[in-house]
Amino acid sequence: MTRLPLPALIFALIVAILVVAAVWKTFTKAGKPGWAAIVPIYNLVVMIEISGRPMWNIAMLFVPFANIVFLFFIYIDLAKSFGKSAGFGVGLALLSFIFFPILAFGDAKYLGPAYVGK
């Protein structure tokens, strides 16, 4: 078993803390409890609520391969809920450690759920 060198471990820990703080701040901007960012599965439920997607989307996040597609849908609608573009949503999905802090600590305001499905 190969172990990570200490500097890499410290860097990974710093990035993880930054992402948790950013998701926490994003949730509070949307009027949801920030602590939900650290609760597994519930954080996805809150993200679905913020983006306005139907709640059955949570079930799709447990289906292999479909989960990737639905996560992109959720992140795109999350970005639109804060007045950002679909490209920003793709950035949230692919480079969360960069785009979540921009969303959380930038000037983005929560505009309401972006997805208006039937």
Buried (B, 14 or more C-beta within 10 A) or exposed (E): EEEEEEEEEEEEEEEEEBBBBBBBBBBBBBEBEBEBBEEEEBBBBBBBBBBBBEEEBBEBBEEEEEBEEBBBBBBBBBBBBBEBEBEBBBBBBEEBEBBBBBBBBEEBEBEEBBBEEE
